Amino acid sequence: MILTNIKYFFLLITTSYHILATLRENKTQQPPGQLIDIGGYHLHLHLYSQGQGSQTVIIDHSLGKR
């Protein structure tokens, strides 16, 4: 019983820390590129080009909102 309570307490502390750290980071650091609206979803578009050849599109998900 005590071990279970310790596990839940540890889970609560680490989750709380992660939420606070994410909120702090969102205030201090902006993602690169511009924010675009695609069908009601706000996505950051960051164009980067280097070298020769055909272009590649990389779609990366984010769990945060802006």
PDBQT receptor file of N, H, CA, C and O in Angstrom, charges set to zero:
ATOM      1  N   MET A   1       0.821  -1.189   0.000  1.00  0.00    +0.000 N 
ATOM      2  CA  MET A   1       0.000   0.000   0.000  1.00  0.00    +0.000 C 
ATOM      3  C   MET A   1       0.871   1.261   0.000  1.00  0.00    +0.000 C 
ATOM      4  O   MET A   1       0.601   2.199  -0.750  1.00  0.00    +0.000 OA
ATOM      5  N   ILE A   2       1.893   1.286   0.822  1.00  0.00    +0.000 N 
ATOM      6  H   ILE A   2       2.112   0.524   1.432  1.00  0.00    +0.000 HD
ATOM      7  CA  ILE A   2       2.779   2.446   0.890  1.00  0.00    +0.000 C 
ATOM      8  C   ILE A   2       3.528   2.610  -0.431  1.00  0.00    +0.000 C 
ATOM      9  O   ILE A   2       3.713   3.727  -0.913  1.00  0.00    +0.000 OA
ATOM     10  N   LEU A   3       3.957   1.491  -1.011  1.00  0.00    +0.000 N 
ATOM     11  H   LEU A   3       3.807   0.583  -0.620  1.00  0.00    +0.000 HD
ATOM     12  CA  LEU A   3       4.676   1.546  -2.282  1.00  0.00    +0.000 C 
ATOM     13  C   LEU A   3       3.777   2.111  -3.387  1.00  0.00    +0.000 C 
ATOM     14  O   LEU A   3       4.243   2.880  -4.227  1.00  0.00    +0.000 OA
ATOM     15  N   THR A   4       2.512   1.744  -3.392  1.00  0.00    +0.000 N 
ATOM     16  H   THR A   4       2.133   1.119  -2.709  1.00  0.00    +0.000 HD
ATOM     17  CA  THR A   4       1.568   2.270  -4.372  1.00  0.00    +0.000 C 
ATOM     18  C   THR A   4       1.379   3.770  -4.197  1.00  0.00    +0.000 C 
ATOM     19  O   THR A   4       1.325   4.502  -5.185  1.00  0.00    +0.000 OA
ATOM     20  N   ASN A   5       1.280   4.234  -2.971  1.00  0.00    +0.000 N 
ATOM     21  H   ASN A   5       1.325   3.639  -2.168  1.00  0.00    +0.000 HD
ATOM     22  CA  ASN A   5       1.140   5.663  -2.705  1.00  0.00    +0.000 C 
ATOM     23  C   ASN A   5       2.381   6.435  -3.150  1.00  0.00    +0.000 C 
ATOM     24  O   ASN A   5       2.273   7.545  -3.671  1.00  0.00    +0.000 OA
ATOM     25  N   ILE A   6       3.540   5.855  -2.945  1.00  0.00    +0.000 N 
ATOM     26  H   ILE A   6       3.628   4.953  -2.522  1.00  0.00    +0.000 HD
ATOM     27  CA  ILE A   6       4.781   6.492  -3.380  1.00  0.00    +0.000 C 
ATOM     28  C   ILE A   6       4.809   6.599  -4.904  1.00  0.00    +0.000 C 
ATOM     29  O   ILE A   6       5.235   7.618  -5.447  1.00  0.00    +0.000 OA
ATOM     30  N   LYS A   7       4.360   5.559  -5.589  1.00  0.00    +0.000 N 
ATOM     31  H   LYS A   7       4.014   4.731  -5.147  1.00  0.00    +0.000 HD
ATOM     32  CA  LYS A   7       4.318   5.587  -7.055  1.00  0.00    +0.000 C 
ATOM     33  C   LYS A   7       3.392   6.687  -7.551  1.00  0.00    +0.000 C 
ATOM     34  O   LYS A   7       3.745   7.427  -8.469  1.00  0.00    +0.000 OA
ATOM     35  N   TYR A   8       2.203   6.804  -6.949  1.00  0.00    +0.000 N 
ATOM     36  H   TYR A   8       1.916   6.203  -6.203  1.00  0.00    +0.000 HD
ATOM     37  CA  TYR A   8       1.254   7.845  -7.364  1.00  0.00    +0.000 C 
ATOM     38  C   TYR A   8       1.787   9.237  -7.042  1.00  0.00    +0.000 C 
ATOM     39  O   TYR A   8       1.589  10.168  -7.822  1.00  0.00    +0.000 OA
ATOM     40  N   PHE A   9       2.444   9.386  -5.928  1.00  0.00    +0.000 N 
ATOM     41  H   PHE A   9       2.605   8.629  -5.295  1.00  0.00    +0.000 HD
ATOM     42  CA  PHE A   9       3.028  10.671  -5.560  1.00  0.00    +0.000 C 
ATOM     43  C   PHE A   9       4.119  11.056  -6.550  1.00  0.00    +0.000 C 
ATOM     44  O   PHE A   9       4.174  12.204  -6.992  1.00  0.00    +0.000 OA
ATOM     45  N   PHE A  10       4.979  10.121  -6.899  1.00  0.00    +0.000 N 
ATOM     46  H   PHE A  10       4.934   9.189  -6.540  1.00  0.00    +0.000 HD
ATOM     47  CA  PHE A  10       6.038  10.362  -7.874  1.00  0.00    +0.000 C 
ATOM     48  C   PHE A  10       5.445  10.729  -9.231  1.00  0.00    +0.000 C 
ATOM     49  O   PHE A  10       5.940  11.636  -9.900  1.00  0.00    +0.000 OA
ATOM     50  N   LEU A  11       4.404  10.038  -9.633  1.00  0.00    +0.000 N 
ATOM     51  H   LEU A  11       4.003   9.301  -9.089  1.00  0.00    +0.000 HD
ATOM     52  CA  LEU A  11       3.725  10.330 -10.897  1.00  0.00    +0.000 C 
ATOM     53  C   LEU A  11       3.138  11.741 -10.878  1.00  0.00    +0.000 C 
ATOM     54  O   LEU A  11       3.247  12.463 -11.869  1.00  0.00    +0.000 OA
ATOM     55  N   LEU A  12       2.527  12.140  -9.786  1.00  0.00    +0.000 N 
ATOM     56  H   LEU A  12       2.438  11.554  -8.980  1.00  0.00    +0.000 HD
ATOM     57  CA  LEU A  12       1.953  13.475  -9.650  1.00  0.00    +0.000 C 
ATOM     58  C   LEU A  12       3.039  14.552  -9.726  1.00  0.00    +0.000 C 
ATOM     59  O   LEU A  12       2.865  15.556 -10.415  1.00  0.00    +0.000 OA
ATOM     60  N   ILE A  13       4.137  14.352  -9.034  1.00  0.00    +0.000 N 
ATOM     61  H   ILE A  13       4.279  13.536  -8.474  1.00  0.00    +0.000 HD
ATOM     62  CA  ILE A  13       5.227  15.325  -9.019  1.00  0.00    +0.000 C 
ATOM     63  C   ILE A  13       5.845  15.469 -10.412  1.00  0.00    +0.000 C 
ATOM     64  O   ILE A  13       6.041  16.589 -10.882  1.00  0.00    +0.000 OA
ATOM     65  N   THR A  14       6.150  14.368 -11.069  1.00  0.00    +0.000 N 
ATOM     66  H   THR A  14       5.990  13.458 -10.687  1.00  0.00    +0.000 HD
ATOM     67  CA  THR A  14       6.785  14.447 -12.386  1.00  0.00    +0.000 C 
ATOM     68  C   THR A  14       5.840  15.032 -13.432  1.00  0.00    +0.000 C 
ATOM     69  O   THR A  14       6.279  15.785 -14.302  1.00  0.00    +0.000 OA
ATOM     70  N   THR A  15       4.567  14.705 -13.365  1.00  0.00    +0.000 N 
ATOM     71  H   THR A  15       4.210  14.093 -12.659  1.00  0.00    +0.000 HD
ATOM     72  CA  THR A  15       3.591  15.269 -14.302  1.00  0.00    +0.000 C 
ATOM     73  C   THR A  15       3.434  16.760 -14.076  1.00  0.00    +0.000 C 
ATOM     74  O   THR A  15       3.379  17.529 -15.036  1.00  0.00    +0.000 OA
ATOM     75  N   SER A  16       3.363  17.177 -12.832  1.00  0.00    +0.000 N 
ATOM     76  H   SER A  16       3.408  16.552 -12.052  1.00  0.00    +0.000 HD
ATOM     77  CA  SER A  16       3.247  18.602 -12.514  1.00  0.00    +0.000 C 
ATOM     78  C   SER A  16       4.472  19.370 -13.009  1.00  0.00    +0.000 C 
ATOM     79  O   SER A  16       4.340  20.454 -13.578  1.00  0.00    +0.000 OA
ATOM     80  N   TYR A  17       5.644  18.819 -12.796  1.00  0.00    +0.000 N 
ATOM     81  H   TYR A  17       5.752  17.938 -12.334  1.00  0.00    +0.000 HD
ATOM     82  CA  TYR A  17       6.864  19.463 -13.270  1.00  0.00    +0.000 C 
ATOM     83  C   TYR A  17       6.846  19.604 -14.786  1.00  0.00    +0.000 C 
ATOM     84  O   TYR A  17       7.206  20.655 -15.316  1.00  0.00    +0.000 OA
ATOM     85  N   HIS A  18       6.433  18.560 -15.485  1.00  0.00    +0.000 N 
ATOM     86  H   HIS A  18       6.141  17.705 -15.055  1.00  0.00    +0.000 HD
ATOM     87  CA  HIS A  18       6.405  18.594 -16.945  1.00  0.00    +0.000 C 
ATOM     88  C   HIS A  18       5.435  19.669 -17.446  1.00  0.00    +0.000 C 
ATOM     89  O   HIS A  18       5.752  20.388 -18.394  1.00  0.00    +0.000 OA
ATOM     90  N   ILE A  19       4.279  19.785 -16.831  1.00  0.00    +0.000 N 
ATOM     91  H   ILE A  19       4.022  19.201 -16.061  1.00  0.00    +0.000 HD
ATOM     92  CA  ILE A  19       3.303  20.797 -17.231  1.00  0.00    +0.000 C 
ATOM     93  C   ILE A  19       3.870  22.197 -17.014  1.00  0.00    +0.000 C 
ATOM     94  O   ILE A  19       3.773  23.048 -17.897  1.00  0.00    +0.000 OA
ATOM     95  N   LEU A  20       4.458  22.438 -15.851  1.00  0.00    +0.000 N 
ATOM     96  H   LEU A  20       4.537  21.746 -15.133  1.00  0.00    +0.000 HD
ATOM     97  CA  LEU A  20       5.023  23.759 -15.570  1.00  0.00    +0.000 C 
ATOM     98  C   LEU A  20       6.199  24.092 -16.487  1.00  0.00    +0.000 C 
ATOM     99  O   LEU A  20       6.324  25.229 -16.943  1.00  0.00    +0.000 OA
ATOM    100  N   ALA A  21       7.050  23.123 -16.759  1.00  0.00    +0.000 N 
ATOM    101  H   ALA A  21       6.948  22.199 -16.389  1.00  0.00    +0.000 HD
ATOM    102  CA  ALA A  21       8.190  23.355 -17.647  1.00  0.00    +0.000 C 
ATOM    103  C   ALA A  21       7.719  23.647 -19.071  1.00  0.00    +0.000 C 
ATOM    104  O   ALA A  21       8.306  24.488 -19.751  1.00  0.00    +0.000 OA
ATOM    105  N   THR A  22       6.680  22.970 -19.525  1.00  0.00    +0.000 N 
ATOM    106  H   THR A  22       6.204  22.287 -18.972  1.00  0.00    +0.000 HD
ATOM    107  CA  THR A  22       6.136  23.204 -20.857  1.00  0.00    +0.000 C 
ATOM    108  C   THR A  22       5.531  24.595 -20.961  1.00  0.00    +0.000 C 
ATOM    109  O   THR A  22       5.739  25.283 -21.960  1.00  0.00    +0.000 OA
ATOM    110  N   LEU A  23       4.789  25.017 -19.950  1.00  0.00    +0.000 N 
ATOM    111  H   LEU A  23       4.620  24.458 -19.138  1.00  0.00    +0.000 HD
ATOM    112  CA  LEU A  23       4.202  26.355 -19.958  1.00  0.00    +0.000 C 
ATOM    113  C   LEU A  23       5.279  27.428 -19.975  1.00  0.00    +0.000 C 
ATOM    114  O   LEU A  23       5.156  28.425 -20.686  1.00  0.00    +0.000 OA
ATOM    115  N   ARG A  24       6.328  27.228 -19.200  1.00  0.00    +0.000 N 
ATOM    116  H   ARG A  24       6.428  26.418 -18.622  1.00  0.00    +0.000 HD
ATOM    117  CA  ARG A  24       7.442  28.194 -19.166  1.00  0.00    +0.000 C 
ATOM    118  C   ARG A  24       8.141  28.252 -20.515  1.00  0.00    +0.000 C 
ATOM    119  O   ARG A  24       8.466  29.334 -21.002  1.00  0.00    +0.000 OA
ATOM    120  N   GLU A  25       8.371  27.102 -21.115  1.00  0.00    +0.000 N 
ATOM    121  H   GLU A  25       8.107  26.222 -20.719  1.00  0.00    +0.000 HD
ATOM    122  CA  GLU A  25       9.048  27.055 -22.407  1.00  0.00    +0.000 C 
ATOM    123  C   GLU A  25       8.205  27.718 -23.492  1.00  0.00    +0.000 C 
ATOM    124  O   GLU A  25       8.744  28.413 -24.353  1.00  0.00    +0.000 OA
ATOM    125  N   ASN A  26       6.902  27.513 -23.462  1.00  0.00    +0.000 N 
ATOM    126  H   ASN A  26       6.464  26.948 -22.762  1.00  0.00    +0.000 HD
ATOM    127  CA  ASN A  26       6.029  28.118 -24.466  1.00  0.00    +0.000 C 
ATOM    128  C   ASN A  26       6.045  29.635 -24.390  1.00  0.00    +0.000 C 
ATOM    129  O   ASN A  26       5.849  30.302 -25.406  1.00  0.00    +0.000 OA
ATOM    130  N   LYS A  27       6.273  30.194 -23.209  1.00  0.00    +0.000 N 
ATOM    131  H   LYS A  27       6.432  29.653 -22.384  1.00  0.00    +0.000 HD
ATOM    132  CA  LYS A  27       6.325  31.649 -23.060  1.00  0.00    +0.000 C 
ATOM    133  C   LYS A  27       7.655  32.229 -23.534  1.00  0.00    +0.000 C 
ATOM    134  O   LYS A  27       7.696  33.363 -24.010  1.00  0.00    +0.000 OA
ATOM    135  N   THR A  28       8.735  31.471 -23.413  1.00  0.00    +0.000 N 
ATOM    136  H   THR A  28       8.702  30.549 -23.026  1.00  0.00    +0.000 HD
ATOM    137  CA  THR A  28      10.059  32.013 -23.705  1.00  0.00    +0.000 C 
ATOM    138  C   THR A  28      10.570  31.664 -25.095  1.00  0.00    +0.000 C 
ATOM    139  O   THR A  28      11.406  32.391 -25.631  1.00  0.00    +0.000 OA
ATOM    140  N   GLN A  29      10.101  30.583 -25.696  1.00  0.00    +0.000 N 
ATOM    141  H   GLN A  29       9.421  29.992 -25.261  1.00  0.00    +0.000 HD
ATOM    142  CA  GLN A  29      10.639  30.157 -26.987  1.00  0.00    +0.000 C 
ATOM    143  C   GLN A  29       9.508  29.992 -27.997  1.00  0.00    +0.000 C 
ATOM    144  O   GLN A  29       8.531  29.286 -27.749  1.00  0.00    +0.000 OA
ATOM    145  N   GLN A  30       9.659  30.651 -29.127  1.00  0.00    +0.000 N 
ATOM    146  H   GLN A  30      10.453  31.225 -29.328  1.00  0.00    +0.000 HD
ATOM    147  CA  GLN A  30       8.693  30.530 -30.206  1.00  0.00    +0.000 C 
ATOM    148  C   GLN A  30       9.248  29.571 -31.259  1.00  0.00    +0.000 C 
ATOM    149  O   GLN A  30      10.442  29.605 -31.557  1.00  0.00    +0.000 OA
ATOM    150  N   PRO A  31       8.398  28.721 -31.819  1.00  0.00    +0.000 N 
ATOM    151  CA  PRO A  31       8.882  27.817 -32.865  1.00  0.00    +0.000 C 
ATOM    152  C   PRO A  31       9.227  28.597 -34.133  1.00  0.00    +0.000 C 
ATOM    153  O   PRO A  31       8.674  29.670 -34.369  1.00  0.00    +0.000 OA
ATOM    154  N   PRO A  32      10.134  28.065 -34.945  1.00  0.00    +0.000 N 
ATOM    155  CA  PRO A  32      10.530  28.769 -36.160  1.00  0.00    +0.000 C 
ATOM    156  C   PRO A  32       9.415  28.736 -37.206  1.00  0.00    +0.000 C 
ATOM    157  O   PRO A  32       8.513  27.900 -37.144  1.00  0.00    +0.000 OA
ATOM    158  N   GLY A  33       9.491  29.644 -38.151  1.00  0.00    +0.000 N 
ATOM    159  H   GLY A  33      10.223  30.323 -38.202  1.00  0.00    +0.000 HD
ATOM    160  CA  GLY A  33       8.534  29.655 -39.244  1.00  0.00    +0.000 C 
ATOM    161  C   GLY A  33       7.325  30.503 -38.941  1.00  0.00    +0.000 C 
ATOM    162  O   GLY A  33       7.320  31.300 -38.003  1.00  0.00    +0.000 OA
ATOM    163  N   GLN A  34       6.294  30.317 -39.756  1.00  0.00    +0.000 N 
ATOM    164  H   GLN A  34       6.299  29.670 -40.518  1.00  0.00    +0.000 HD
ATOM    165  CA  GLN A  34       5.067  31.083 -39.593  1.00  0.00    +0.000 C 
ATOM    166  C   GLN A  34       3.911  30.152 -39.286  1.00  0.00    +0.000 C 
ATOM    167  O   GLN A  34       3.920  28.983 -39.674  1.00  0.00    +0.000 OA
ATOM    168  N   LEU A  35       2.922  30.675 -38.592  1.00  0.00    +0.000 N 
ATOM    169  H   LEU A  35       2.915  31.624 -38.277  1.00  0.00    +0.000 HD
ATOM    170  CA  LEU A  35       1.740  29.905 -38.232  1.00  0.00    +0.000 C 
ATOM    171  C   LEU A  35       0.724  30.007 -39.360  1.00  0.00    +0.000 C 
ATOM    172  O   LEU A  35       0.341  31.109 -39.750  1.00  0.00    +0.000 OA
ATOM    173  N   ILE A  36       0.284  28.865 -39.889  1.00  0.00    +0.000 N 
ATOM    174  H   ILE A  36       0.595  27.969 -39.572  1.00  0.00    +0.000 HD
ATOM    175  CA  ILE A  36      -0.707  28.851 -40.956  1.00  0.00    +0.000 C 
ATOM    176  C   ILE A  36      -1.924  28.067 -40.494  1.00  0.00    +0.000 C 
ATOM    177  O   ILE A  36      -1.831  27.217 -39.608  1.00  0.00    +0.000 OA
ATOM    178  N   ASP A  37      -3.065  28.361 -41.102  1.00  0.00    +0.000 N 
ATOM    179  H   ASP A  37      -3.141  29.052 -41.821  1.00  0.00    +0.000 HD
ATOM    180  CA  ASP A  37      -4.324  27.698 -40.763  1.00  0.00    +0.000 C 
ATOM    181  C   ASP A  37      -4.684  26.753 -41.896  1.00  0.00    +0.000 C 
ATOM    182  O   ASP A  37      -4.854  27.177 -43.039  1.00  0.00    +0.000 OA
ATOM    183  N   ILE A  38      -4.799  25.479 -41.577  1.00  0.00    +0.000 N 
ATOM    184  H   ILE A  38      -4.661  25.134 -40.648  1.00  0.00    +0.000 HD
ATOM    185  CA  ILE A  38      -5.191  24.480 -42.565  1.00  0.00    +0.000 C 
ATOM    186  C   ILE A  38      -6.423  23.758 -42.028  1.00  0.00    +0.000 C 
ATOM    187  O   ILE A  38      -6.317  22.878 -41.175  1.00  0.00    +0.000 OA
ATOM    188  N   GLY A  39      -7.568  24.133 -42.526  1.00  0.00    +0.000 N 
ATOM    189  H   GLY A  39      -7.655  24.849 -43.219  1.00  0.00    +0.000 HD
ATOM    190  CA  GLY A  39      -8.813  23.486 -42.130  1.00  0.00    +0.000 C 
ATOM    191  C   GLY A  39      -9.115  23.596 -40.646  1.00  0.00    +0.000 C 
ATOM    192  O   GLY A  39      -9.635  22.649 -40.056  1.00  0.00    +0.000 OA
ATOM    193  N   GLY A  40      -8.805  24.720 -40.034  1.00  0.00    +0.000 N 
ATOM    194  H   GLY A  40      -8.383  25.489 -40.514  1.00  0.00    +0.000 HD
ATOM    195  CA  GLY A  40      -9.062  24.900 -38.618  1.00  0.00    +0.000 C 
ATOM    196  C   GLY A  40      -7.927  24.445 -37.714  1.00  0.00    +0.000 C 
ATOM    197  O   GLY A  40      -7.984  24.657 -36.502  1.00  0.00    +0.000 OA
ATOM    198  N   TYR A  41      -6.900  23.828 -38.277  1.00  0.00    +0.000 N 
ATOM    199  H   TYR A  41      -6.854  23.656 -39.262  1.00  0.00    +0.000 HD
ATOM    200  CA  TYR A  41      -5.730  23.407 -37.513  1.00  0.00    +0.000 C 
ATOM    201  C   TYR A  41      -4.614  24.417 -37.742  1.00  0.00    +0.000 C 
ATOM    202  O   TYR A  41      -4.341  24.794 -38.881  1.00  0.00    +0.000 OA
ATOM    203  N   HIS A  42      -3.980  24.848 -36.684  1.00  0.00    +0.000 N 
ATOM    204  H   HIS A  42      -4.202  24.541 -35.758  1.00  0.00    +0.000 HD
ATOM    205  CA  HIS A  42      -2.876  25.805 -36.779  1.00  0.00    +0.000 C 
ATOM    206  C   HIS A  42      -1.560  25.034 -36.816  1.00  0.00    +0.000 C 
ATOM    207  O   HIS A  42      -1.227  24.299 -35.887  1.00  0.00    +0.000 OA
ATOM    208  N   LEU A  43      -0.826  25.215 -37.899  1.00  0.00    +0.000 N 
ATOM    209  H   LEU A  43      -1.096  25.812 -38.654  1.00  0.00    +0.000 HD
ATOM    210  CA  LEU A  43       0.435  24.516 -38.089  1.00  0.00    +0.000 C 
ATOM    211  C   LEU A  43       1.553  25.524 -38.324  1.00  0.00    +0.000 C 
ATOM    212  O   LEU A  43       1.335  26.590 -38.901  1.00  0.00    +0.000 OA
ATOM    213  N   HIS A  44       2.742  25.175 -37.872  1.00  0.00    +0.000 N 
ATOM    214  H   HIS A  44       2.919  24.310 -37.404  1.00  0.00    +0.000 HD
ATOM    215  CA  HIS A  44       3.911  26.008 -38.136  1.00  0.00    +0.000 C 
ATOM    216  C   HIS A  44       4.567  25.503 -39.411  1.00  0.00    +0.000 C 
ATOM    217  O   HIS A  44       4.831  24.310 -39.563  1.00  0.00    +0.000 OA
ATOM    218  N   LEU A  45       4.825  26.429 -40.318  1.00  0.00    +0.000 N 
ATOM    219  H   LEU A  45       4.610  27.398 -40.194  1.00  0.00    +0.000 HD
ATOM    220  CA  LEU A  45       5.487  26.109 -41.571  1.00  0.00    +0.000 C 
ATOM    221  C   LEU A  45       6.874  26.736 -41.542  1.00  0.00    +0.000 C 
ATOM    222  O   LEU A  45       7.013  27.956 -41.451  1.00  0.00    +0.000 OA
ATOM    223  N   HIS A  46       7.881  25.907 -41.618  1.00  0.00    +0.000 N 
ATOM    224  H   HIS A  46       7.768  24.916 -41.691  1.00  0.00    +0.000 HD
ATOM    225  CA  HIS A  46       9.271  26.377 -41.594  1.00  0.00    +0.000 C 
ATOM    226  C   HIS A  46       9.931  25.859 -42.858  1.00  0.00    +0.000 C 
ATOM    227  O   HIS A  46      10.115  24.654 -43.031  1.00  0.00    +0.000 OA
ATOM    228  N   LEU A  47      10.286  26.788 -43.739  1.00  0.00    +0.000 N 
ATOM    229  H   LEU A  47      10.136  27.767 -43.598  1.00  0.00    +0.000 HD
ATOM    230  CA  LEU A  47      10.907  26.414 -45.002  1.00  0.00    +0.000 C 
ATOM    231  C   LEU A  47      12.423  26.455 -44.853  1.00  0.00    +0.000 C 
ATOM    232  O   LEU A  47      12.987  27.435 -44.367  1.00  0.00    +0.000 OA
ATOM    233  N   TYR A  48      13.061  25.391 -45.274  1.00  0.00    +0.000 N 
ATOM    234  H   TYR A  48      12.603  24.595 -45.669  1.00  0.00    +0.000 HD
ATOM    235  CA  TYR A  48      14.515  25.291 -45.200  1.00  0.00    +0.000 C 
ATOM    236  C   TYR A  48      14.984  24.585 -46.457  1.00  0.00    +0.000 C 
ATOM    237  O   TYR A  48      14.489  23.506 -46.785  1.00  0.00    +0.000 OA
ATOM    238  N   SER A  49      15.917  25.171 -47.151  1.00  0.00    +0.000 N 
ATOM    239  H   SER A  49      16.318  26.047 -46.884  1.00  0.00    +0.000 HD
ATOM    240  CA  SER A  49      16.385  24.597 -48.404  1.00  0.00    +0.000 C 
ATOM    241  C   SER A  49      17.907  24.620 -48.422  1.00  0.00    +0.000 C 
ATOM    242  O   SER A  49      18.539  25.619 -48.078  1.00  0.00    +0.000 OA
ATOM    243  N   GLN A  50      18.478  23.490 -48.834  1.00  0.00    +0.000 N 
ATOM    244  H   GLN A  50      17.964  22.679 -49.114  1.00  0.00    +0.000 HD
ATOM    245  CA  GLN A  50      19.932  23.397 -48.914  1.00  0.00    +0.000 C 
ATOM    246  C   GLN A  50      20.280  22.338 -49.948  1.00  0.00    +0.000 C 
ATOM    247  O   GLN A  50      19.611  21.309 -50.040  1.00  0.00    +0.000 OA
ATOM    248  N   GLY A  51      21.300  22.583 -50.705  1.00  0.00    +0.000 N 
ATOM    249  H   GLY A  51      21.844  23.419 -50.630  1.00  0.00    +0.000 HD
ATOM    250  CA  GLY A  51      21.788  21.597 -51.654  1.00  0.00    +0.000 C 
ATOM    251  C   GLY A  51      21.002  21.574 -52.951  1.00  0.00    +0.000 C 
ATOM    252  O   GLY A  51      20.310  22.531 -53.299  1.00  0.00    +0.000 OA
ATOM    253  N   GLN A  52      21.124  20.460 -53.660  1.00  0.00    +0.000 N 
ATOM    254  H   GLN A  52      21.686  19.683 -53.378  1.00  0.00    +0.000 HD
ATOM    255  CA  GLN A  52      20.491  20.303 -54.958  1.00  0.00    +0.000 C 
ATOM    256  C   GLN A  52      19.589  19.087 -54.941  1.00  0.00    +0.000 C 
ATOM    257  O   GLN A  52      19.630  18.277 -54.015  1.00  0.00    +0.000 OA
ATOM    258  N   GLY A  53      18.771  18.970 -55.980  1.00  0.00    +0.000 N 
ATOM    259  H   GLY A  53      18.737  19.628 -56.732  1.00  0.00    +0.000 HD
ATOM    260  CA  GLY A  53      17.884  17.827 -56.099  1.00  0.00    +0.000 C 
ATOM    261  C   GLY A  53      16.449  18.190 -55.751  1.00  0.00    +0.000 C 
ATOM    262  O   GLY A  53      16.130  19.350 -55.492  1.00  0.00    +0.000 OA
ATOM    263  N   SER A  54      15.605  17.189 -55.750  1.00  0.00    +0.000 N 
ATOM    264  H   SER A  54      15.864  16.247 -55.960  1.00  0.00    +0.000 HD
ATOM    265  CA  SER A  54      14.182  17.436 -55.478  1.00  0.00    +0.000 C 
ATOM    266  C   SER A  54      13.971  17.741 -53.996  1.00  0.00    +0.000 C 
ATOM    267  O   SER A  54      14.748  17.322 -53.138  1.00  0.00    +0.000 OA
ATOM    268  N   GLN A  55      12.905  18.476 -53.725  1.00  0.00    +0.000 N 
ATOM    269  H   GLN A  55      12.274  18.816 -54.422  1.00  0.00    +0.000 HD
ATOM    270  CA  GLN A  55      12.612  18.870 -52.350  1.00  0.00    +0.000 C 
ATOM    271  C   GLN A  55      11.894  17.742 -51.613  1.00  0.00    +0.000 C 
ATOM    272  O   GLN A  55      11.185  16.936 -52.214  1.00  0.00    +0.000 OA
ATOM    273  N   THR A  56      12.094  17.706 -50.321  1.00  0.00    +0.000 N 
ATOM    274  H   THR A  56      12.670  18.361 -49.832  1.00  0.00    +0.000 HD
ATOM    275  CA  THR A  56      11.447  16.727 -49.456  1.00  0.00    +0.000 C 
ATOM    276  C   THR A  56      10.581  17.464 -48.443  1.00  0.00    +0.000 C 
ATOM    277  O   THR A  56      11.011  18.459 -47.859  1.00  0.00    +0.000 OA
ATOM    278  N   VAL A  57       9.367  16.978 -48.236  1.00  0.00    +0.000 N 
ATOM    279  H   VAL A  57       9.018  16.170 -48.711  1.00  0.00    +0.000 HD
ATOM    280  CA  VAL A  57       8.466  17.569 -47.249  1.00  0.00    +0.000 C 
ATOM    281  C   VAL A  57       8.454  16.659 -46.030  1.00  0.00    +0.000 C 
ATOM    282  O   VAL A  57       8.198  15.460 -46.139  1.00  0.00    +0.000 OA
ATOM    283  N   ILE A  58       8.734  17.241 -44.870  1.00  0.00    +0.000 N 
ATOM    284  H   ILE A  58       8.942  18.215 -44.782  1.00  0.00    +0.000 HD
ATOM    285  CA  ILE A  58       8.723  16.494 -43.615  1.00  0.00    +0.000 C 
ATOM    286  C   ILE A  58       7.610  17.057 -42.753  1.00  0.00    +0.000 C 
ATOM    287  O   ILE A  58       7.590  18.254 -42.468  1.00  0.00    +0.000 OA
ATOM    288  N   ILE A  59       6.687  16.207 -42.337  1.00  0.00    +0.000 N 
ATOM    289  H   ILE A  59       6.703  15.235 -42.568  1.00  0.00    +0.000 HD
ATOM    290  CA  ILE A  59       5.593  16.618 -41.465  1.00  0.00    +0.000 C 
ATOM    291  C   ILE A  59       5.866  16.028 -40.091  1.00  0.00    +0.000 C 
ATOM    292  O   ILE A  59       5.957  14.812 -39.927  1.00  0.00    +0.000 OA
ATOM    293  N   ASP A  60       5.994  16.903 -39.116  1.00  0.00    +0.000 N 
ATOM    294  H   ASP A  60       5.920  17.891 -39.249  1.00  0.00    +0.000 HD
ATOM    295  CA  ASP A  60       6.311  16.494 -37.752  1.00  0.00    +0.000 C 
ATOM    296  C   ASP A  60       5.183  16.949 -36.838  1.00  0.00    +0.000 C 
ATOM    297  O   ASP A  60       4.775  18.109 -36.894  1.00  0.00    +0.000 OA
ATOM    298  N   HIS A  61       4.686  16.075 -36.018  1.00  0.00    +0.000 N 
ATOM    299  H   HIS A  61       5.018  15.133 -35.973  1.00  0.00    +0.000 HD
ATOM    300  CA  HIS A  61       3.576  16.435 -35.139  1.00  0.00    +0.000 C 
ATOM    301  C   HIS A  61       4.085  17.118 -33.873  1.00  0.00    +0.000 C 
ATOM    302  O   HIS A  61       5.244  16.975 -33.484  1.00  0.00    +0.000 OA
ATOM    303  N   SER A  62       3.184  17.859 -33.250  1.00  0.00    +0.000 N 
ATOM    304  H   SER A  62       2.243  17.975 -33.566  1.00  0.00    +0.000 HD
ATOM    305  CA  SER A  62       3.508  18.514 -31.990  1.00  0.00    +0.000 C 
ATOM    306  C   SER A  62       2.329  18.327 -31.053  1.00  0.00    +0.000 C 
ATOM    307  O   SER A  62       1.176  18.361 -31.484  1.00  0.00    +0.000 OA
ATOM    308  N   LEU A  63       2.609  18.133 -29.799  1.00  0.00    +0.000 N 
ATOM    309  H   LEU A  63       3.545  18.106 -29.449  1.00  0.00    +0.000 HD
ATOM    310  CA  LEU A  63       1.537  17.959 -28.840  1.00  0.00    +0.000 C 
ATOM    311  C   LEU A  63       1.105  19.282 -28.221  1.00  0.00    +0.000 C 
ATOM    312  O   LEU A  63       0.102  19.345 -27.509  1.00  0.00    +0.000 OA
ATOM    313  N   GLY A  64       1.859  20.327 -28.493  1.00  0.00    +0.000 N 
ATOM    314  H   GLY A  64       2.673  20.275 -29.071  1.00  0.00    +0.000 HD
ATOM    315  CA  GLY A  64       1.532  21.623 -27.908  1.00  0.00    +0.000 C 
ATOM    316  C   GLY A  64       0.635  22.460 -28.804  1.00  0.00    +0.000 C 
ATOM    317  O   GLY A  64       0.458  22.153 -29.983  1.00  0.00    +0.000 OA
ATOM    318  N   LYS A  65       0.072  23.518 -28.240  1.00  0.00    +0.000 N 
ATOM    319  H   LYS A  65       0.216  23.768 -27.283  1.00  0.00    +0.000 HD
ATOM    320  CA  LYS A  65      -0.754  24.461 -28.996  1.00  0.00    +0.000 C 
ATOM    321  C   LYS A  65      -0.158  25.845 -28.893  1.00  0.00    +0.000 C 
ATOM    322  O   LYS A  65       0.517  26.172 -27.917  1.00  0.00    +0.000 OA
ATOM    323  N   ARG A  66      -0.407  26.643 -29.888  1.00  0.00    +0.000 N 
ATOM    324  H   ARG A  66      -0.956  26.377 -30.680  1.00  0.00    +0.000 HD
ATOM    325  CA  ARG A  66      -0.020  28.050 -29.866  1.00  0.00    +0.000 C 
ATOM    326  C   ARG A  66      -1.211  28.862 -30.269  1.00  0.00    +0.000 C 
ATOM    327  O   ARG A  66      -1.130  30.089 -30.326  1.00  0.00    +0.000 OA
TER     328      ARG A  66
